[in-house]
Amino acid sequence: MSDTDDTSHDRPASAPPGAKEALAHASVKTGPEVIQAYLKTLGTGPGVYRMLDAAGTVVYVGKARNLKARVTSYTRLTGLANRTLRMIQSTASMEFVSVRTEAEALLLEANLIKRFRPRFNVTLRDDKSFPYILIRRDQDAPQILKHRGARTIKGEYFGPFASAGAVNRTINMLERAFLLRSCSDSVYESRTRPCLLHQIKRCAAPCTGEISLEDYSLLVDEAVRFLRGESQSVREMYQRLMEEAAEKLEFERAAMLRNRLWALAHVTAEQAINPEGVEEADVFAAYQEGGQTCIQVFFFRVGQNWGNRAYYPKADRSLPVEEVLDSFVAQFYDDKPVPRLVLLSHEIANGDVLAEALSIKADRRVEIRVPQRGVKSGIVEHALSNAREALGRRLAESSSQRMLLAALGERFGLARAPRRVEVFDMSHIMGTNAVGAMIVAGPDGFAKNAYRKFNIRSETLTPGDDYGMMREVLGRRFRRLAEDEAEAPSETPSEALWEHVAEENGVVEEEDTGAFPDRPDLVLVDGGAGQLTVAREVLAELGLTDIPVAGVAKGPDRDAGREHFHIPGQAIFMLEPRDPVLYFVQRLRDEAHRFAIGTHRAKRAKSLGVNPLDEIAGIGPTRKRALLKHFGSAKAVSRAGVEDLQTVAGISAEMARKIYDFFHERRV
């Protein structure tokens, strides 16, 4: 990327005259005329472009070997796909970044797609980093643990693993084989006798000297060798040592080594397939059906299968599987380590450019291949079979979910099947640590990325006032929705343009993009007439009276299956005990309850761990440690006088007065 372009990521390189003024009006000019205005200032080198709608939202991010040629193609409407036509018609402005090579453009494009999640791009919905196994080397007795995030801890990292479950299973087996400790430092340092893990032969107990640090270090080295791919040599070593121990009649030691061999064999068996000749590779297999795409990703490191994960990228139904896979792989490695080999199930258009871009990112050669025969081809076929089966299950679940939503809409008297259902619940204990929770469900099941937590902020609420908490939570949720809808300009597409498009391309109306809506089609609140009244009042105050709302009240004795439903303008009713819609609503309510309880417990646990000394300005870790060591507890510090506080190392007269005032002002 050129030096002059480093700061141009967030503004147009050359906006047409009056672009800013146009965006300020409710009706904004969009379409090919807007795009045409940029051509005069565009160069012919590689770069990345962004298309923005009238609200300033990025609707598409693309890369080009020749920016001017690519943008010019958007000014000619004949022969374009419906998706591209809709994208052009949505465009109110464009932004550009010039780079040195097409590979740099691809890396920047992937980064911007993940950042903005444009409507017309293939987008990877993945918010979690991959877990690793970490063997810490900053301690006398190294610890084995699961790790996510930045590698700031001194030690050896092994991964990535496909899931936390894959890591936990591997650590479990490694504990049995090598007896490594997994306890925290505080637990390790406070032990006076071996813990249960030692009793069940899953830890060597270096904490109490059951094994010397030298011998424990040998176990750690053996575990590291195994994780580095020397599993066969480690097994051969244990086999030899077991036979030697048996010959010397050391049967207890021989049995211990035999158990380690069993554990190592179990680790290998858990990995399902361990192909020869594949030391380090990621495998991507894409399968498409019913307008949806599933991409299975398998991870192979040091010749071992470290798990797989299924992804369902958001993509237009008209895109071929090769194009979805192409965009997916580039985004996948935006924030993940790149292996030496990437195996794909389909040829992709940007294969050579992607290999060059990943090589730049990894600072070593990365190869991308679509194997046609041999062991690698078998691995891809296995991944493709997994993708096919996973998508089949998802489509079956989605079909069932859509049927339930349609039935829910019918039972509740809605005009059509809801696409977005929001459920609200509150959680607290006698009014303390009160939180509200919102869960969201749609045609594809629970939309967990749309869940929201609400800390109850109002200081005027009476503790335990459920109605007041409901009012605050609903007010905050729907006030934002009302503001967003008020700010969004009304779309006024060019009728002449669409008449031309219809004539040339046979487009009658805009297709449904399948985007998940921000506005709910149904709101469910946990409660009866009181909660329903509060919800209706909040929506009425915000001018959102067209959003249907219903209350779900627990039955007598809080029995599941005897819920009463409160809907405005209707008599209270119940559903038949075997009605699938009843079970569906129960699932929604239980998920909201689970999420609210989990949020409340996390908040409560955090509050229990808060030390009042942390709230005093000027009290850092050193002074806090000195105060607690001297007085024994924060409560004892709160009772101390100014003179007593001054006797603590590092506490001046001024600081002592500040500490004293802090605690005594609280009592007033």
N, C-alpha and C positions, 0 to 999 in steps of 0.2 A: 504494500500500500504506500502510496506516495506521501511525503511529509506534509504536503499542503492539504491533504484530505483527512488528516487525523481528527479534526474537530468537526467534520461535516456529517457525522452520523445522524444528527438530530435536527438538521435543517436542510431545506432544499439547496442544491448547488446553484441552481439558477431558476428561480420561480418566475413565471410569466408576470407581466405588469398587472397589478391590481389583484393578485391572488389572495393576499391577506385581507384586503377590503371585501372581496367576494365571500370569503369564509365567515365574515362577520354578519352576513345577511341570512335570513331564514331560508331563502331560496337560493341555492348555489348552482352554478353552471357545472354540469358534469358531462362526461362522454368523450368521444374522439376529438372534439374541438379543443378541449382542455389539453389533451395529450399532444396534439399537433403543435401547440404553442411552445413546447419545450424543445422541439427538434433543432431550432436555430442555434442553441447553445450547447448541444451535446456533442461529445467527441466520439471517435470510432474505436476507442480502446475498451478493455474489459472493465466491468464494474457491477454494482448492485443497485437496483432501483426499488422504490417503494411506492405503491399506489395507495392514496388516502381518500376516504369518502368525505362527504360534506361536514361530518362531525369531527374530522381530523383523525379518525380511526384508521389504522393500517389494515387494508383489505387484502393486499397481496405483496409478497416480497419475491423478487426474481433476480437471477444473475444473467449476465450476457457476456459473450466474447467480444461483441461489438454493440455497445450501448445504443448508438444511434439507429442501427439496423433493427435491433429488437423493438425499440419503442416505436419505430416507424410502422412495424407490423401491426401495432394496435390501432392505427388510424385507418386501416382497410378492413371493413367489416365482413366482406364476402369470404365464405369458406371457413369461418371460425366456429368453434364448438360453442354450444349454448352457455357453458360455464364461463368461457372467455368473454362472450358478449355481455353477460351480466356483470362481470368484473370491470369491463371497460365503461359500462354505463354508470357504475358506482363511483368511478374515479373523478374526484374534484380537484386533486393536486397530486404532484409527484415529487419524490426526493431521490437524490442520486449520490453515490459514493464511487469514485474511480479508484481502481487498484492496479497493481502491476501485472498480475497474471490471472488466468481464469481459475487456477487452483485457489488463490487468495479470495477470489469472488465467491467460490463455492463455500469456503469456510465462513466468510462473513454472512452469506445468505442463510446458512444453517443457524448461525447464532441469532440473527434477527428474527427468523421464523419462530424459534423457541421463545424469544423474548416478547414478541408481539402477538403470536398465535393468530395470524391473519385468517380471515374467513375463507378465502379461496385457495389457500395453500394446504398441502398435506401437513398435518401437525402431529407431533409425537406428544402424547399425554403421559408424561412420566416425571413425577416430582421427587422421586426418591433416588438417592445415590446407592450404589451397590455396596453391600457389606464385604468386609475383608476379615481374615483371621490375622490377628496381631500377636506376635510373641515379643513381649516387652523385654528390652535389654538394659533398662535403666535401674535394675534392682538386683540384689544379691541372688534372689530366687526368682528367675523370670516367670512371668504370668502369661497364660494364654487366654485370649478374649476376643469377642466380636467387636469390630470397629467400623464406623462410618465416618465420612467427612475427611477433613484435611489430615495429612500424615505428619503431624507435629510431634508425636511421641516417638522417642528413640526405640527402635526395635526392627523386627523383620515382618513385612506385610506379605500375605499370600491371598491372591484373588484376582479379579473379582468373582464372587459367588452370585448365583442368580437370585437368591433370596436369603432372608434371615434364617429360614428353616433349614436350608442347605448348610449354612454355616454352623448352626446349632447341632445338627446331626454329626457333622464332621468333628466338631470340638468334643462332642460326647464320646465318639469313638477314639479320638486321640487321647482323651483322659484315661480311657480304659487301657490303651496300648502303652502310653508313655508316662502315665501318672503325673501329669503336669497340673499345677495348681491353677485354679480359675477365680479364686477369691480376691476381693479388693485388698489394697494395701492396709487399710485400717483393720480389717478382719485378720489379715495375716500377722500383723504386728501385735495384736491383742490376744492371740491364742495361747493358752497355757496347756492345752491337751489337744490331741488330734480331733478333727471334726468328723462328721458322718461320712464325708467323701472318702476319707482314709479307711474307714471301717468297711466300706463297700468296694474297696480296692480301685478307687478312681483318683487317688492323689497320694503322692509319696510322703506328704506331710513334712516338708522342709521347715515349716513354721515352728515345730517343736523338736526338731533335731532327729526325727525318725530316720532321716536319710541325710548324709553329709552334703554340704553345698557342692563339693567336688563331684560326687556321684549324681546329684540332681542335675548338675550342668551337663553331664554325659547324656542323661535322658533328654534334655532340651536339644542337644546337638543331634540326637537321633531323630527327634520329631522334625527338626528343621530339614534334615536330609530327606525324610519321607515327603514333606510338603514341597521340596524342590524337585521331586520326581525320581528320587533314588529309592523308590519303594521296593523294587526287587532286591537290591543289595541289602536293604535293611531287613527284609524278610529272610534272606539267606543267612545273614549274620545271626538273627535270633534262632533260626533252625539249627545252626552249628553250635551255638551256645547251649541250646536246650539238650542236644545230644551229648555234649561234653558233661553237662550237669548230671544227666541220667547215668552216664558211665561212672561218674564219681559218687553215685548214690545220693546226690543232692536233689532229692525228689521235690522238695518244696520249691527250690529255685527253678527246677525244670518245669513244674506246673505253672509258675508265674510266667516263664518265657512262652509256654504253650498258650496261655491266655492272651498274651500280647499278639502272638501270631493269629489267633482267632479274631481279635479285634481289628488287626490290620486287614485281614481277609474280608471282614464285614464292611470296612470303609470302602474297599474296592468294589464289593458287591453293590453297595448303596449307590454307586456312581453309574449304574446301568450299562453304559457302553464306555469302553476305554480303548479307542482305536490305536493301532500301531502306526507310527509315522506322523502323527498329529500331535506335536508338542505344545504348540501355542496357536490357537485359532478361535475365532468367533464364527458361528454358522447362522446365516439368516435365510429362512425359508418362508415364502409368502404364498398364501392361498386366498383366493377371492371367490365369494359366492353371495348371492342375494344383495349385491351392492355394498357389502362389507369386506374388509380385508383383515386377516390375522397374520401376524409375522411372529414366528417362533425364533427365539435367539438361544443358541446353545453356547456355553463357554467351556473351552478346553485350555487347561494350563498344565504345564509340566507333564503332558501325556495323560492327564486325568480329566474326567468330565466333572465340572464343578456346577452343574445344574442348568436349567433352562427356564425361560419366562416367555409368556405369550403377550403380545402387544396388539392393540386394536387402534391404529392411527385414524384420526379424523380426516376423511378425504371425500371429495366429490364422487358420487356413484359412477360418474362417467369415466373416471380415470382408469387406465389399464393397470394391471398388477405390477408391471415393470416400472411404471412411473411412480407408483406409491412406494415401492421398495427403494428406488433411487433416492427419493427425498428423505425417506425414513433413515437410511444408513448414514447419510451426511449429518442429520440432526442427532442421531444416536451418539456419535462420537464427539459432539460439541463439548461435553463435560465429562468424558469417560476415557480411560486409558485405551490405547490402540494396540492390538496384538500384531504380530508379524504377518499373519495370514487371515484374510477374510473370505469365507466361502459363501456364495450366493446361490439361490435356486433359479434365478433368472438373469439373463444378460440385461444390463442397464446402460442407458445412453451415456451417462457420465462416468463410466467405469474407469477410464484412464485418468481423467481429471480428478476423480475421487481418490484414486490410489496416490496420485501426486500430492493432493492436499493432505491426506492422512500421513504420508511420509514426512511432509513438512511439520505437521503437528507432533509426530512421534520422534522426529529427529533421527530417523533411520528408515530403511526401505520397508514399505508395507505392500504386500501383494494382494490383489483382489482376483479371485478366480471363480468360475462356474464349472465345477468338475463334471466330466461326462462319463468317467469310468473309474473303477478302482475303489479303494477304501473311502476316499473323500466323497465320492459320489454316493456311496452307501450312507454316509453320515448325513448328507443333505437330504436324501430320500427319507431317512428316519425323521429328520426335523420337519420335512414337508408333511409327512403322515401325521405328526403331532399337531401341526398347524391346521390341517383339514379336520381332525377330530375336535380340536378346541373351538374352531369356528362353528362346527355343527352343533356343539353344546350351547354356544352362545346364541345362535340363531333360534334354537329351540326355547331357550329361556326367554329371549326377547319376544318371541311370538306369544308365549304364555303371559308375559308381562303386559303386552299390548292388549291382549284379550281381557286381562284383569282391569286395566285402566279403562277400557271401553265399558265394561260392566259397572265399574265404580261410577263413571259419568252417568250411566243410565239410572243407577239406584239413587244418586244424589240429584237427579234432575238437571244435569248440565246439558248445554246445547251440543257439545261434542266431547269425545274422549279427552281427558286432560293429558297434556304432554309434560307438564311440570307440576308436581304436588309438593307443597311445603308443609311440614309438620313442626309445631312448636311445643316445647315442654320446659318447665322450670325445675330447678333442684336447689335445695338448701336444707340446713338443719337448724331449726328454730330461728330462721332468718339470717344465719351466719353463712359466709362464703356463698352468697346467692349467685346463681348463674342461670342464664337462659340458653337454650339450644335450638337450632333450626336444622332439620335434616331435609334432604331433597331427594325425590324419586322421579323417575321418568321411564320411557320405553325400554331403556337398557338397564334398568334396575336402580340401585341407590347411586346417586351422583355425589360421591364423597368429596370431590374437589369443590363442591358448592356448599358443603356444610358450613355453618357459622356458629361461633360461640359469642355470648354476650355477658360480660361482667356487669352486674347491676351497679350502676353508678349513683343513682339518686340518693341523697342523704336525708331526704324528707320522708322516705317510705318507712312505714312501721314494719319492724322485723316480722317476716312471715306473711306480708301482704301479697298474696298470690295475684290478685287483680292488678295491683300497682306494678308488680314486676312484669306481668304480661303486657300491660300498657306501655311500659318503657321499651321492652324488647321489640314489640310489634311496631312501635313508633319509630325506632331507630332503623329497623329493616325497611319499612315501606316509605319512610321519608327519603331515604336514599334513592329508592326506585322512582318515586315521584319526581325528584330533582333530575335524575338522569333522563326521564321521559320528557320533562319540560325543556331540557337543554338540547335534546336531539332535534335537528331541523327536519321539517317535513320534506319528503322526497318528491321532486317534481320532474320525472324523467321526460325527455324530449319525445313527444308523440311522433314527430316526423322521423326521428331516428328509428323508433320501434316499428313504424310502418315499413320502413326500408328493410329492417332486419327481418320482419315477418315475410316480406316479399322474396328476399334473397335466400333466406335460410329456413323458412317454414316455422319460425318460432311464433307461437300464439300467445303464450304467457310465461312468466318467469317460473322456473321450476322451484320446488321446495328444496332448499339447501340442506335440510336436516339439522340445522344449527339448534342447539339446546337453548330454549328461550330464557330470558332473565325474569320475565313476568310470570308468576304462578297462575295456573288455570284453576287451582283449588288450594285453599288454605285449611288445614286441620289444626285445631287447638285442643290440647288435652284438658278436658273439663266440660262442664255443662252449660246451662243458660247464662251463668255469670260471666264465664270466660268468653262465650260467644258474643255477649253484649259488648264487652270491652273491645273485642276484635272489630266488630262492626263500627263502633264509635271511632276507633283509630283510623280505619279505612275511610270513613265518611269525612273526617277532618282533613285528610290528605287528598280528597277527591278521587279515591280509588274504589268507588262503590260498585264497579262492575266486576270486581274480583270475588268469586264465590268463596264463602267461608262456612265451615261447619264445626260443631263441637262434638268430641267423642268422650262421653261420660262413662266411667266404669259402672258396672252393674251392681246390684245389691251384694254386699260383702266383698266387693271388688272382684267378683268372679269374672274370669275371662270367658267370653262367649255370650255374656248377657249385657253387652254394652248398649247404651242408649245414644241415639244420634240426634243432635239438635241442628236443624237447618232453618234459616229464616223463612217465614211464610208457610212452614209445614208443621204438622203435629209431630211430637217426639215419636220416634219409631225404633224398632229393633230389626235386625236381620236374622234370617233363619240360621239355626245353629250350624248347619252344614254348608252354608253359603260360602263359596270361595272368596267372595268379596269381603266377608267378615274376617276370614283368616288374613286376607291381604291388608285390611285396615289394622288388624292386630299387629302384623309384622311392622307396618309403618310406625305405629304408636310405640311398640317395643324398641324399635331402633332409635327413635327420638329419646325414649327414656334411658336407654343404654348410653347414648351420647351425652345426655345431660348429666347423668350420674357420674360418668367418667370424667367429664369436665369439672364437676363439683369436687370429686375426690382429689383430682390433681391440684386444684386451687387450695383445698384444705391442707393437703400434704405440704404444699409450698409454704403456706402460712404457718404451719407448725414448725417448720425449719427456720423461720425468720428470727434472727437475734436482734433485740432492740438496739444493741450497740452498733449494728450496721447502719442505723438511721442517723447517727450522730456525725456531723461533718467533722472531718479531721481524724476520725478513728479508722485507721487502716488495719490490715491483718496483724502487723507487729504490735501495735498498741492494744488491739483487741485480745491478742494472745496473752500479753502481759497482764491485762486486767483480769482475765478469766483465771490465769494461773495464780494470781495474788488473792482474789476473792472467792474463787471457786465456781461462781455462776453469775449470770447477768442480773438475777434477782438480788444477789448480795451486793453487786455494784450499785444497784439502784438505791440501796439502803445506806450506802457509805456516805460519810461527810466529806467536805472539801479537803480537810486536812488529811484524812485517810487516803483519799484519791491521789494526793500529791506524793505520797510515799512510793507509788508504783513507778518503776523505771519508765522514762519516756513521757510521763504525764506532768506537764507544767502546771503552774498555778492557774493560768488562763484556761487551759484545757480541763482542769479539774472543775473549775467553776462552770464551764460549758456542759460537762457531763452531769453535774449536780442539778443545774437548771433544767436540763432536758427531762430528767425523771420527775422532778418536783413540779414543773409546769404541767406535766401530764396529770398530776393528782388533783390540781385545782379544779 
